[in-house]
């Protein structure tokens, strides 16, 4: 709905206007529209990026990468179960340490020495791309330290500098990395020369193996030297401890035999004899007790060791058994009372008596042996007691002796262990072994690894697009001008009345000679001043009709309708809009007066009536009547009051806000329905603010794509009266071909291209 303007003119208070702020989120349509707007920038940057990529590929020196593979064998002992289990784990720290060893300066110096790289001009020169060479020249030119060096470097300093440069060159082109989760290290070296790349990669592998052997040899040599000194010290300590033991024995009268003290040996023997004697005594007493019990019980079938071995008892026992058998057989045949049976029983009793007699003799023997064993045991106990009594005073001496012997034994064991280890170290020193080996030697690569043409082109394209996107985003951010109708409503709080398309190449009319020129007639200098008359069915004229409708709705039936056409900056086309709006109103049958009130820069007068010799200033001053100063346009019936400025007016704001100006408008209001006033721009001068109360409405002209939104906001905020009387905003010089790039989908102007069938840009016939 269009804003309705109230009549009060007496208020000139400069109150600040609150403009609504745009609140919304960036959507896909806006992003796509921005991409379309910045498409040329994106395409240009992408092409530029590709050209830079092509230039780099063409100028870059091909680099070849050769690889040598090293296997780090961490299994110390293949027969050691612990080592086999440890081999199954991945010691990341140990592998990373070997990577750093391969990158160390020691290995690099070994490679430099073996290949004589400091004498290789191609290696030291380091061919690079043209871009790299140019950068190197710039760095050299701006190296300020060279400007102050006056002393010539000595040969050692030059050699050291060459060596450091060679080390840096090697490190820059060397890459050592672990192959996945294995114990394999890949040594990659990059060089413009494929043969040299393979040679240097293999040289690093050989230098690493040599360094490992040398380090083991040095470590073994240092260990053997330390062990020699330690062995000599242990030998000296061992001899000293043995001498101390022998001296202690001699001083205390201690005698040894077979490495033991005699007293200790004697005590050991005596203890052994006592133990044997005690055993013999117990055995003898047991046999005696057993045979005594057998005799008491009368058992002839009992047996002891000696009875079994006695031939007498054996013979008697056999006879007893034979008689017993025969007695049993005869008793079963002849009866128990038979004489033979009785005789056999008598013989059996005799055999039994004789056996008992023999057993008593054996028992007596057992008793004698027991007494002998007991006497021997008692004798040994007495001897042991006497020996212990003799050695009781030597216990402290024995403690000291044993301490000396333990110390001597400790030194002896250490001496033997170090001597054995020293022999093993000597063997390792004579044949050092390394835990690494080369499993793949580098060969000359057939295909360069750099530059990677597809990757560089892709990166160049991506970087170009990113640069274009950045530049486009910056341009979008810096695009703080008016583009769409929503910006007028959201940021100014005013109605948007339409767009006036840019008119390309207006026709410039020839100047009429003085005798052919009507002094009271408008003579436009180009076709742009007559566009609404010549093209009444164009979109240009349709927008001006929207302005008329907005003014009519806002001002109702007010007569006259005094409408000021304003802009913020000069050259936004407000004078052209004023002329075409006034011509359109006059062409529609309304009595219309167009006034050029831009007293500082009367561009409208220069465009229409350059031949005028008097105008608005004379009317304001009352020097001439208004109707004598008016000029007309025959085609439309428009009347025009020019501003014929013969000399610069010092106080234009006072003139426009004066009583004389008000009288001019009042006089014109008695005759005309519309009074269109072309006013000065708001930013340079204060004329409009001073005379704002005289106008019923304002039409704001903004140049599309040129006028900053912040400036318009500031100017309108500085005078609320102008803002309140403004019926709407018109965009001028709109590029219709670009309009679709800024309008959002669904907006009225987004479909501007579909309105063409309702407009005609052809000039209407007169």
WONOR-V882300 format. One record per residue. N is the residue number from 1. PHI is phi in radians with two decimals (999 if undefined). PSI is psi in degrees with one decimal (* if undefined). NEAR is the number of other C-alpha atoms within 12 Angstrom. Layout:
BEGIN
n: [N	N]
phi: [PHI	PHI]
psi: [PSI	PSI]
near: [NEAR	NEAR]
END
This chain:
BEGIN
n: [1	2	3	4	5	6	7	8	9	10	11	12	13	14	15	16	17	18	19	20	21	22	23	24	25	26	27	28	29	30	31	32	33	34	35	36	37	38	39	40	41	42	43	44	45	46	47	48	49	50	51	52	53	54	55	56	57	58	59	60	61	62	63	64	65	66	67	68	69	70	71	72	73	74	75	76	77	78	79	80	81	82	83	84	85	86	87	88	89	90	91	92	93	94	95	96	97	98	99	100	101	102	103	104	105	106	107	108	109	110	111	112	113	114	115	116	117	118	119	120	121	122	123	124	125	126	127	128	129	130	131	132	133	134	135	136	137	138	139	140	141	142	143	144	145	146	147	148	149	150	151	152	153	154	155	156	157	158	159	160	161	162	163	164	165	166	167	168	169	170	171	172	173	174	175	176	177	178	179	180	181	182	183	184	185	186	187	188	189	190	191	192	193	194	195	196	197	198	199	200	201	202	203	204	205	206	207	208	209	210	211	212	213	214	215	216	217	218	219	220	221	222	223	224	225	226	227	228	229	230	231	232	233	234	235	236	237	238	239	240	241	242	243	244	245	246	247	248	249	250	251	252	253	254	255	256	257	258	259	260	261	262	263	264	265	266	267	268	269	270	271	272	273	274	275	276	277	278	279	280	281	282	283	284	285	286	287	288	289	290	291	292	293	294	295	296	297	298	299	300	301	302	303	304	305	306	307	308	309	310	311	312	313	314	315	316	317	318	319	320	321	322	323	324	325	326	327	328	329	330	331	332	333	334	335	336	337	338	339	340	341	342	343	344	345	346	347	348	349	350	351	352	353	354	355	356	357	358	359	360	361	362	363	364	365	366	367	368	369	370	371	372	373	374	375	376	377	378	379	380	381	382	383	384	385	386	387	388	389	390	391	392	393	394	395	396	397	398	399	400	401	402	403	404	405	406	407	408	409	410	411	412	413	414	415	416	417	418	419	420	421	422	423	424	425	426	427	428	429	430	431	432	433	434	435	436	437	438	439	440	441	442	443	444	445	446	447	448	449	450	451	452	453	454	455	456	457	458	459	460	461	462	463	464	465	466	467	468	469	470	471	472	473	474	475	476	477	478	479	480	481	482	483	484	485	486	487	488	489	490	491	492	493	494	495	496	497	498	499	500	501	502	503	504	505	506	507	508	509	510	511	512	513	514	515	516	517	518	519	520	521	522	523	524	525	526	527	528	529	530	531	532	533	534	535	536	537	538	539	540	541	542	543	544	545	546	547	548	549	550	551	552	553	554	555	556	557	558	559	560	561	562	563	564	565	566	567	568	569	570	571	572	573	574	575	576	577	578	579	580	581	582	583	584	585	586	587	588	589	590	591	592	593	594	595	596	597	598	599	600	601	602	603	604	605	606	607	608	609	610	611	612	613	614	615	616	617	618	619	620	621	622	623	624	625	626	627	628	629	630	631	632	633	634	635	636	637	638	639	640	641	642	643	644	645	646	647	648	649	650	651	652	653	654	655	656	657	658	659	660	661	662	663	664	665	666	667	668	669	670	671	672	673	674	675	676	677	678	679	680	681	682	683	684	685	686	687	688	689	690	691	692	693	694	695	696	697	698	699	700	701	702	703	704	705	706	707	708	709	710	711	712	713	714	715	716	717	718	719	720	721	722	723	724	725	726	727	728	729	730	731	732	733	734	735	736	737	738	739	740	741	742	743	744	745	746	747	748	749	750	751	752	753	754	755	756	757	758	759	760	761	762	763	764	765	766]
phi: [999	-1.33	-1.30	-1.71	-1.71	-1.45	-1.32	-0.93	-1.98	-1.31	-1.53	-2.06	-1.12	-1.62	-1.70	-1.40	-1.73	-1.58	-1.65	-1.20	-1.69	-1.30	-2.16	-3.00	-1.85	-1.24	-1.94	-1.12	-1.07	-1.14	-1.15	-1.14	-1.13	-1.10	-1.12	-1.15	-1.13	-1.75	-1.05	-1.13	-1.11	-1.06	-1.11	-1.09	-1.17	-1.12	-1.12	-1.10	-1.09	-1.11	-1.11	-1.12	-1.08	-1.07	-1.08	-1.17	-1.10	-1.18	-1.54	-1.24	-1.41	-1.05	-2.02	-1.98	-1.99	-1.93	-2.23	-2.00	-1.82	-1.98	-1.85	-1.67	-1.54	-1.61	-1.46	-1.29	-2.40	-1.18	-1.58	-1.61	-1.10	-1.09	-1.16	-1.14	-1.21	-1.12	-1.14	-1.35	-1.65	-1.78	-1.44	-1.09	-1.06	-1.15	-1.15	-1.11	-1.12	-1.20	-1.07	-1.17	-1.08	-1.11	-1.55	-1.25	-1.19	-1.08	-1.16	-1.07	-1.11	-1.12	-1.15	-1.05	-1.20	-1.22	-1.74	0.94	-1.25	-1.15	-1.66	-1.67	-1.14	-1.16	-1.18	-1.28	-1.25	1.04	-0.96	-2.37	-1.25	-1.09	-1.14	-1.11	-1.15	-1.14	-1.13	-1.10	-1.12	-1.15	-1.09	-1.16	-1.20	-1.76	-1.39	-1.15	-1.12	-1.24	-1.20	-1.87	-1.52	-2.04	-1.45	-1.28	-1.38	-1.33	-1.06	-1.03	-1.16	-1.12	-1.09	-1.12	-1.13	-1.09	-1.12	-1.14	-1.13	-1.15	-1.09	-1.09	-1.11	-1.13	-1.11	-1.15	-1.82	-1.78	-2.44	-2.10	-2.56	-1.43	-1.48	0.90	-1.83	-2.10	-1.74	-1.78	-1.90	-1.72	-1.82	-1.82	-2.27	-1.93	-2.69	-1.13	-1.74	-1.10	-1.15	-1.17	-1.07	-1.17	-1.09	-1.20	-1.08	-1.14	-1.11	-1.13	-1.09	-1.15	-1.11	-1.16	-1.09	-1.09	-1.12	-1.10	-1.11	-1.11	-1.14	-1.14	-1.09	-1.12	-1.12	-1.16	-1.14	-1.13	-1.15	-1.15	-1.10	-1.16	-1.19	-1.05	-1.11	-1.18	-1.12	-1.07	-1.16	-1.15	-1.09	-1.11	-1.17	-1.14	-1.09	-1.13	-1.19	-1.12	-1.12	-1.14	-1.12	-1.12	-1.15	-1.11	-1.09	-1.15	-1.18	-1.84	1.13	-1.65	-1.95	-2.07	-2.47	1.02	1.41	-2.18	-1.21	-1.08	-1.07	-1.15	-1.18	-1.12	-1.11	-1.14	-1.11	-1.14	-1.13	-1.12	-1.13	-1.10	-1.15	-1.18	-1.14	-1.10	-1.17	-1.12	-1.11	-1.13	-1.15	-1.12	-1.13	-1.16	-1.16	-1.17	-1.11	-1.18	-1.26	-1.18	-1.08	-1.17	-1.21	-1.15	-1.47	1.29	-1.50	-1.61	-1.51	-1.19	-2.43	-2.18	-1.10	-1.27	-1.17	-1.21	-1.59	-1.45	-1.19	-1.17	-1.15	-1.14	-1.16	-1.13	-1.16	-1.15	-1.12	-1.10	-1.19	-1.14	-1.14	-1.12	-1.21	-1.18	-1.08	-1.19	-1.22	-1.21	-1.14	-1.32	-1.71	-1.82	1.77	-1.31	-1.72	-1.20	-1.10	-1.17	-1.17	-1.17	-1.15	-1.12	-1.16	-1.17	-1.16	-1.12	-1.14	-1.19	-1.06	-1.20	-1.14	-1.16	-1.10	-1.11	-1.13	-1.17	-1.16	-1.09	-1.13	-1.16	-1.05	-1.12	-1.13	-1.08	-1.12	-1.18	-1.12	-1.13	-1.15	-1.12	-1.11	-1.15	-1.17	-1.14	-1.11	-1.12	-1.15	-1.15	-1.07	-1.14	-1.14	-1.10	-1.12	-1.18	-1.19	-1.12	-1.09	-1.20	-1.62	-1.11	-1.42	-1.73	-1.13	-1.08	-1.13	-1.17	-1.06	-1.11	-1.13	-1.14	-1.09	-1.12	-1.17	-1.12	-1.08	-1.12	-1.17	-1.09	-1.08	-1.16	-1.14	-1.06	-1.08	-1.16	-1.13	-1.15	-1.15	-1.16	-1.12	-1.12	-1.14	-1.16	-1.12	-1.06	-1.14	-1.15	-1.17	-1.31	-2.47	-1.23	-2.13	-1.93	-1.59	-2.05	-2.70	-1.45	-1.79	-2.51	-1.51	-1.23	-2.14	-1.12	-1.20	-1.63	-2.09	-1.17	-1.54	-2.66	-1.40	-1.47	-1.00	-1.06	-1.16	-1.15	-1.12	-1.12	-1.14	-1.08	-1.11	-1.10	-1.12	-1.09	-1.14	-1.13	-1.10	-1.09	-1.12	-1.13	-1.12	-1.11	-1.10	-1.12	-1.14	-1.12	-1.16	-1.41	-1.41	-1.85	-1.86	-1.45	-2.21	-2.25	-1.15	-1.07	-1.15	-1.16	-1.24	-1.37	-1.79	-1.94	1.22	-2.05	-1.41	-1.69	-1.69	2.57	-2.13	-1.80	-1.14	-1.21	-1.76	-1.47	0.92	-1.12	-1.37	-1.60	-1.48	-1.30	-1.25	-1.44	-1.23	-1.06	-1.33	-1.66	-1.64	-1.40	-1.14	-1.82	-2.05	-1.24	-2.17	-1.14	-1.47	-2.60	-1.25	-1.13	-1.32	-2.05	-1.11	-1.21	-1.42	-1.32	-2.29	-1.20	-1.77	-1.45	-1.13	-1.04	-1.20	-1.13	-1.14	-1.14	-1.14	-1.10	-1.13	-1.06	-1.09	-1.08	-1.15	-1.14	-1.21	-1.31	-1.78	0.96	-1.71	-1.09	-2.46	-1.36	-1.71	-1.64	-2.07	-1.70	-1.79	-2.23	-2.63	-1.50	-2.03	-1.18	1.13	-1.56	1.64	-1.16	-1.15	-1.12	-1.12	-1.04	-1.09	-1.22	-1.15	-1.13	-1.11	-1.13	-1.09	-1.15	-1.16	-1.41	1.81	-1.45	-1.29	-2.23	-2.08	-1.89	-2.07	-1.60	-1.80	-1.53	-1.32	-1.43	-2.51	-1.31	-1.17	-1.15	-1.13	-1.14	-1.43	-2.05	-2.37	-1.13	-1.51	-1.19	-1.93	-2.63	-2.94	-1.11	-1.09	-1.16	-1.21	-1.11	-1.34	1.33	-1.31	-2.45	-1.26	-1.10	-1.20	-1.36	-1.70	-1.35	-2.11	-2.24	-2.05	-1.04	-1.14	-2.04	1.49	-1.37	-1.91	-2.33	-1.84	-1.34	-2.13	-1.46	-1.63	-1.53	-2.47	-1.16	-1.53	-1.41	-2.15	-1.19	-1.12	-1.17	-1.17	-1.25	-1.69	-1.42	-1.11	-1.10	-1.16	-1.13	-1.14	-1.08	-1.16	-1.15	-1.10	-1.19	-1.13	-1.28	-1.96	-1.81	-1.46	-2.15	-2.10	-1.69	-1.99	-1.46	-1.71	-1.17	-1.17	-1.29	-1.22	-1.27	-2.30	-1.82	-1.04	-1.15	-1.09	-1.23	-1.87	-1.08	-1.21	-1.41	-1.86	-1.45	-2.75	-2.23	-1.96	-1.65	-1.80	-2.17	-1.30	-1.16	1.33	-2.25	-1.50	-1.28	-1.15	-1.08	-1.15	-1.12	-1.04	-1.10	-1.16	-1.22	-1.19	-1.31	-2.53	-1.22	-1.13	-1.11	-1.09	-1.21	-1.55	-1.36	-1.39	2.85	-2.08	-2.10	-1.49	-1.99	1.01	-1.39	-1.51	-1.09	-1.17	-1.74	-1.08	-1.13	-1.34	-1.93	-1.34	-1.47	-1.09	1.71	-1.33	-1.09	-1.35	-1.11	-1.74	-1.02	-1.15	-1.47	-1.51	-1.09	-1.21	-1.64	-2.06	-2.37	-1.70	-1.25	-1.25	-1.29	-1.17	-1.19]
psi: [137.9	146.9	137.2	130.4	130.8	157.7	-28.6	129.6	-11.1	-17.0	119.1	18.6	132.9	81.3	152.6	138.7	132.5	115.3	136.6	143.5	146.5	125.7	111.3	166.8	151.5	125.7	177.5	-36.3	-41.1	-40.3	-42.9	-38.4	-41.9	-39.3	-39.8	-39.8	-37.1	20.8	-40.0	-41.3	-44.3	-46.9	-43.0	-45.2	-37.4	-44.5	-40.9	-40.9	-42.9	-40.0	-41.1	-41.2	-44.1	-43.4	-39.9	-41.7	-40.7	-40.0	-17.7	140.2	128.0	137.3	137.0	139.7	121.1	144.5	130.7	131.1	128.5	137.7	122.5	106.4	110.4	2.4	107.7	-43.7	114.9	-20.8	-2.9	119.7	-39.2	-39.9	-37.1	-38.5	-40.6	-29.4	-25.7	-13.8	153.5	104.8	89.7	-41.3	-42.3	-42.0	-42.3	-33.5	-39.9	-31.7	-44.4	-33.4	-44.1	-28.4	-1.1	160.8	-28.5	-45.4	-41.4	-42.8	-37.3	-41.6	-43.6	-41.7	-42.6	-35.2	-3.2	51.6	-28.1	-20.3	2.5	104.7	-32.8	-41.3	-44.1	-27.3	-35.2	72.1	136.1	-179.8	168.0	-37.2	-44.0	-39.9	-38.1	-41.6	-39.0	-40.4	-39.0	-43.0	-40.0	-38.1	-33.5	16.6	97.0	-25.7	-28.2	-27.0	-24.3	5.8	121.3	-24.8	135.1	139.4	144.2	167.1	-45.2	-38.1	-39.8	-42.5	-42.2	-39.6	-42.0	-40.6	-43.7	-38.6	-40.1	-39.5	-45.1	-38.7	-42.9	-47.0	-35.9	-33.1	4.0	140.4	124.1	126.6	156.7	136.9	104.4	-138.0	55.7	-179.9	23.1	130.6	128.7	124.6	108.2	132.2	135.9	132.0	150.0	-23.5	116.3	-37.4	-43.7	-34.3	-45.2	-40.7	-45.3	-38.8	-45.1	-36.2	-36.2	-41.5	-46.6	-40.0	-36.1	-45.0	-43.4	-41.1	-38.0	-44.7	-45.1	-41.1	-40.8	-41.3	-44.6	-42.6	-41.0	-39.7	-43.5	-38.7	-40.9	-39.0	-42.5	-39.8	-33.5	-47.0	-40.0	-39.0	-42.7	-40.2	-42.7	-37.6	-43.4	-43.0	-37.2	-45.2	-40.9	-40.6	-39.0	-41.4	-36.5	-37.0	-47.7	-40.0	-39.3	-41.2	-43.6	-40.4	-29.0	10.2	34.5	127.3	138.8	151.9	126.0	38.1	6.0	155.5	144.3	-42.3	-41.1	-38.5	-41.2	-43.8	-36.8	-44.7	-42.2	-38.6	-38.7	-43.2	-39.7	-38.6	-40.4	-40.0	-41.0	-37.3	-43.2	-40.3	-44.4	-39.1	-44.1	-43.1	-35.8	-42.9	-38.5	-44.0	-36.0	-46.6	-28.1	-43.8	-37.2	-38.4	-38.4	-34.7	-14.7	20.4	118.4	-13.7	-4.0	156.6	141.3	174.2	-46.4	-30.8	-36.2	-30.6	-3.4	124.6	-29.4	-48.6	-35.5	-42.9	-44.8	-37.7	-38.8	-41.8	-39.6	-41.7	-40.0	-42.9	-38.8	-37.0	-43.9	-38.4	-38.9	-38.0	-44.0	-34.6	-33.3	-22.6	-43.5	-16.8	162.9	-13.4	1.2	148.6	-40.6	-35.2	-39.7	-39.6	-39.0	-36.7	-36.5	-39.5	-37.4	-38.9	-36.2	-42.5	-37.7	-38.0	-41.3	-35.9	-44.2	-35.8	-41.2	-36.5	-37.0	-38.5	-40.3	-40.2	-38.8	-37.3	-41.7	-39.3	-39.6	-41.9	-38.0	-41.0	-38.7	-45.5	-39.3	-38.7	-38.9	-41.0	-42.1	-36.6	-42.9	-38.3	-41.0	-40.5	-41.7	-41.1	-40.1	-39.6	-40.3	-39.3	-36.5	-37.6	2.6	-28.9	-11.5	11.7	-44.8	-37.7	-39.6	-37.1	-46.0	-38.4	-43.0	-36.7	-43.3	-39.7	-38.7	-42.7	-43.4	-38.2	-38.4	-48.4	-35.4	-42.7	-45.4	-41.7	-43.7	-40.5	-45.8	-35.8	-40.4	-44.3	-35.3	-38.2	-39.6	-39.8	-39.8	-40.4	-41.5	-36.1	-34.0	-26.9	78.8	145.4	145.5	152.3	1.3	154.5	153.7	123.7	-20.6	119.0	144.5	141.8	161.1	118.7	147.7	-21.7	132.5	142.6	-12.5	140.6	146.7	97.0	-50.9	-40.5	-42.3	-42.1	-41.4	-43.8	-39.7	-42.9	-44.6	-44.9	-38.8	-44.0	-39.5	-42.0	-43.0	-40.0	-39.1	-45.4	-41.6	-41.6	-39.6	-41.4	-39.8	-39.8	-37.2	-7.0	82.1	31.9	175.7	129.3	-38.8	163.3	-32.7	-30.3	-34.5	-46.1	-41.5	-35.9	-22.1	-19.5	25.9	163.5	144.3	124.1	-20.6	-178.5	134.5	110.5	152.1	136.3	113.7	135.3	62.9	150.2	127.6	126.0	151.2	143.2	135.9	147.3	159.9	-35.1	-23.0	-7.9	129.4	119.2	-17.1	13.3	141.6	133.5	90.6	146.5	-21.1	171.9	-17.1	-29.6	-11.5	17.9	-40.9	-24.6	-43.9	-24.4	68.5	-20.0	12.8	164.5	-28.5	-49.8	-32.9	-37.6	-40.1	-32.7	-36.1	-36.1	-43.4	-45.1	-43.6	-42.2	-40.3	-41.2	-36.4	-34.2	-2.0	-129.0	20.1	138.0	129.7	165.8	106.7	111.6	123.3	134.9	118.9	164.1	170.7	-45.4	159.3	161.8	23.0	-4.9	18.4	-34.4	-42.2	-41.6	-41.7	-47.9	-47.8	-34.2	-44.6	-41.5	-39.2	-44.5	-43.3	-38.0	-26.9	-1.7	-2.8	141.8	115.6	136.2	130.9	126.7	130.2	101.8	13.0	87.8	-19.1	-38.3	80.3	70.9	-34.2	-38.3	-42.6	-30.3	-21.0	-44.2	67.1	-21.2	-2.7	140.1	-7.1	159.5	-135.5	-34.5	-41.9	-34.5	-41.3	-40.8	-10.6	18.5	-30.1	155.5	151.7	-42.2	-20.3	-17.8	-11.4	146.1	159.1	161.2	108.4	-37.7	-32.0	-20.0	16.1	142.5	145.2	130.5	104.2	175.7	86.7	91.8	111.7	-30.5	161.0	130.7	128.2	-36.1	73.6	-37.5	-37.8	-35.9	-43.0	-29.6	10.9	168.9	-32.9	-40.1	-39.2	-38.4	-37.5	-45.0	-37.9	-42.5	-41.8	-32.8	-21.8	-18.3	-39.9	150.3	-40.2	133.6	107.1	121.7	120.8	106.6	161.1	161.9	153.7	-36.5	-47.7	-36.9	166.1	16.0	-44.7	-42.6	-36.3	-34.0	14.5	-30.3	-17.8	-10.6	146.1	-31.8	161.4	143.1	121.3	121.8	125.0	129.1	123.4	128.5	7.9	-37.1	130.1	137.3	-38.6	-38.6	-42.6	-42.9	-44.1	-44.8	-41.6	-34.6	-24.5	-17.7	104.2	-24.5	-43.2	-42.9	-42.8	-31.5	-2.8	118.5	-15.9	177.6	140.8	129.8	130.9	155.9	44.9	130.7	99.0	-29.4	-25.0	-6.4	-38.5	-18.8	-17.7	-26.3	142.7	156.8	130.9	-13.5	163.0	-46.9	-9.8	-30.6	24.6	-32.3	-21.7	-7.7	1.7	-30.5	-16.5	-6.9	152.9	126.0	-3.5	147.0	131.6	141.0	144.6	*]
near: [14	26	28	24	30	24	24	16	20	15	21	23	20	19	18	18	24	20	25	17	15	15	10	9	9	13	12	12	20	20	23	19	24	32	26	23	27	30	22	19	28	29	26	22	27	28	24	25	28	27	22	24	29	24	21	26	26	21	19	25	26	26	31	33	35	40	40	39	34	37	29	34	29	28	24	19	15	14	10	12	13	15	16	16	16	17	20	16	18	21	20	20	13	19	30	23	18	34	31	24	26	40	34	25	26	26	33	39	32	29	34	33	22	20	23	20	31	30	18	17	13	17	29	24	19	27	23	27	22	17	20	17	18	15	14	18	14	13	14	14	13	12	13	11	11	13	11	9	10	8	9	11	12	10	10	11	13	14	16	16	17	25	28	22	25	33	29	23	28	40	31	18	27	33	25	34	29	30	22	12	15	24	33	30	38	35	45	41	41	38	38	31	27	27	24	29	35	32	34	44	47	34	38	48	43	33	36	40	30	28	32	26	25	23	23	24	24	20	21	28	25	19	25	28	18	18	28	24	18	23	28	21	20	27	26	19	23	27	22	21	26	26	18	23	30	24	18	23	25	16	13	19	17	24	21	17	12	9	13	19	22	18	24	23	19	21	25	18	18	25	23	18	23	27	21	19	27	26	19	24	27	23	22	30	26	21	29	30	21	27	34	27	20	24	28	16	13	18	19	32	23	23	25	27	20	26	32	21	14	19	14	22	33	24	20	30	31	19	23	28	24	19	28	25	18	23	28	22	18	22	22	14	14	16	15	18	16	18	15	21	25	22	20	28	27	18	24	28	22	19	28	30	22	23	35	31	21	28	40	27	23	33	31	23	22	31	26	19	24	27	23	21	27	25	19	23	27	20	19	25	23	17	21	25	18	15	23	21	14	14	20	14	13	20	17	13	21	24	14	18	29	23	19	25	28	19	24	27	22	21	28	25	19	25	27	20	19	26	25	18	22	28	20	20	27	23	17	22	24	18	16	24	22	25	24	28	27	30	21	21	27	32	24	28	29	16	17	23	25	25	27	23	21	15	18	25	26	21	23	29	28	23	26	29	29	22	25	30	30	20	26	29	22	16	19	25	14	15	23	22	27	38	38	39	33	29	34	34	26	22	31	34	30	37	34	38	38	38	40	40	31	27	26	16	9	15	17	16	16	12	19	18	11	12	9	10	18	19	24	27	28	38	35	35	25	24	26	36	38	40	40	40	37	28	29	32	25	28	33	40	37	32	33	42	32	29	43	38	24	34	41	28	22	31	30	21	14	23	26	30	41	41	47	50	49	51	44	36	27	28	25	33	39	44	43	46	48	52	49	44	49	52	44	42	38	33	28	24	17	26	30	42	47	50	49	44	47	44	39	32	29	38	35	42	40	27	31	42	39	31	30	33	24	33	39	46	39	27	35	32	22	23	16	18	22	34	25	23	33	37	36	33	33	21	24	32	27	40	42	50	48	44	44	36	29	19	14	15	19	13	17	31	26	24	30	42	27	25	18	26	33	26	23	40	40	24	22	35	25	21	21	31	32	43	47	50	50	50	52	43	35	38	24	20	28	29	32	42	39	31	38	43	34	38	46	41	47	48	46	47	49	46	36	37	28	28	28	27	30	21	24	38	36	23	34	36	27	26	30	27	36	47	42	40	42	41	41	46	47	46	42	40	33	35	25	32	18	25	33	29	27	37	31	27	21	11	16	21	29	25	19	29	19	13	17	16	12	15	20	19	23	15	19	15	9	10]
END
